[in-house]
């Protein structure tokens, strides 16, 4: 079983997706859900192609985290002034 992180971005009028662990493997869709489905198919085809060519399938090494900031984020200048 393979598991890969995908990143989905809102583009102009559609959504695009890619996997940091599979360079060149990308997909798009009119909706987020469609982009996710298309990316799943793209990854499946990409991995099948690697296996058929007897190339190694990259290990999934990527992860994602959200960073939370207060609603009124502090700028570097104002943070320095507070010290």
Secondary structure, DSSP 8 states (H G I E B T S, - for coil): ------EEEE-SSSEEEE-TTSTT-EEEESSHHHHHHHHHHHHHHHHHHHHHTT----------------SS---HHHHHHH-
